[in-house]
Amino acid sequence: MKKGIHPDNYRQVIFEDQGSGTRFLIGSTVVTEKTAKWDDGTEYPLYVVEISSASHPFYTGVKTTIDRAGRVEKFKNRALKAKK
């Protein structure tokens, strides 16, 4: 890597897919307070993501519905009220 072109906080970070549990070790500047151990026993900063290439339908070919905040239920309730 060229010296002096990357931010000071550029380091290896574990990105964990919340849906599939898959973890990736990637260089990043993302801010995080959590840490976790990687497969080699070294501790790295941890950043949890909702969707990655391990769970996104475009990459997996499997269509899934992600409803983390009850959005589908809210929509159905609004639709029922609108019909009345």
C-alpha positions as CSV (number, residue, x, y, z in Angstrom):
1,M,0.0,0.0,0.0
2,K,1.2,3.5,-0.7
3,K,2.1,5.5,2.4
4,G,0.1,8.6,3.3
5,I,-3.0,8.1,1.1
6,H,-5.2,6.1,3.6
7,P,-6.9,7.6,6.6
8,D,-5.3,7.0,10.0
9,N,-8.1,4.8,11.2
10,Y,-7.8,2.3,8.2
11,R,-7.5,-1.2,9.7
12,Q,-8.8,-4.8,9.4
13,V,-12.5,-5.1,10.5
14,I,-14.8,-8.1,10.8
15,F,-18.1,-7.5,9.0
16,E,-20.8,-10.0,10.3
17,D,-24.0,-10.6,8.3
18,Q,-26.8,-10.5,10.8
19,G,-29.1,-12.7,8.7
20,S,-26.7,-15.5,7.7
21,G,-24.0,-15.3,10.3
22,T,-21.3,-15.1,7.7
23,R,-18.2,-13.0,8.6
24,F,-15.8,-11.2,6.3
25,L,-12.4,-9.7,7.3
26,I,-11.9,-6.5,5.2
27,G,-9.8,-3.4,5.5
28,S,-12.1,-0.4,6.4
29,T,-12.4,2.9,8.2
30,V,-15.9,2.2,9.7
31,V,-16.4,3.3,13.3
32,T,-17.3,0.5,15.7
33,E,-17.1,-0.1,19.4
34,K,-17.5,-3.9,19.4
35,T,-14.7,-6.4,18.9
36,A,-14.6,-10.1,18.1
37,K,-12.0,-12.9,17.5
38,W,-11.3,-14.0,14.0
39,D,-10.5,-17.6,13.0
40,D,-6.8,-17.1,13.7
41,G,-7.5,-16.0,17.3
42,T,-6.6,-12.3,16.7
43,E,-9.1,-9.8,18.0
44,Y,-10.5,-7.2,15.5
45,P,-13.2,-4.5,15.5
46,L,-16.6,-5.9,14.7
47,Y,-19.3,-4.3,12.6
48,V,-22.7,-6.0,12.1
49,V,-24.6,-5.5,8.8
50,E,-28.2,-6.5,8.0
51,I,-27.5,-7.7,4.4
52,S,-24.3,-8.8,2.6
53,S,-23.5,-10.8,-0.4
54,A,-24.0,-13.9,1.7
55,S,-27.7,-13.1,2.3
56,H,-28.8,-10.8,-0.5
57,P,-31.1,-12.4,-3.1
58,F,-29.1,-11.1,-6.0
59,Y,-26.1,-13.1,-5.0
60,T,-27.8,-16.2,-3.4
61,G,-30.6,-16.6,-6.0
62,V,-33.0,-17.2,-3.1
63,K,-35.9,-14.7,-2.6
64,T,-36.3,-13.8,1.1
65,T,-38.4,-11.2,2.9
66,I,-36.6,-9.3,5.6
67,D,-39.0,-7.7,8.1
68,R,-36.9,-6.5,11.0
69,A,-39.2,-3.7,12.1
70,G,-42.7,-5.1,11.4
71,R,-43.1,-3.1,8.3
72,V,-45.2,-5.7,6.6
73,E,-47.7,-5.8,9.5
74,K,-47.9,-2.0,9.5
75,F,-48.7,-2.0,5.8
76,K,-51.4,-4.7,6.2
77,N,-53.0,-2.8,9.0
78,R,-53.1,0.4,7.0
79,A,-54.5,-1.4,4.0
80,L,-57.3,-2.9,6.2
81,K,-58.2,0.6,7.6
82,A,-58.3,2.0,4.1
83,K,-60.8,-0.6,2.9
84,K,-63.2,0.2,5.8
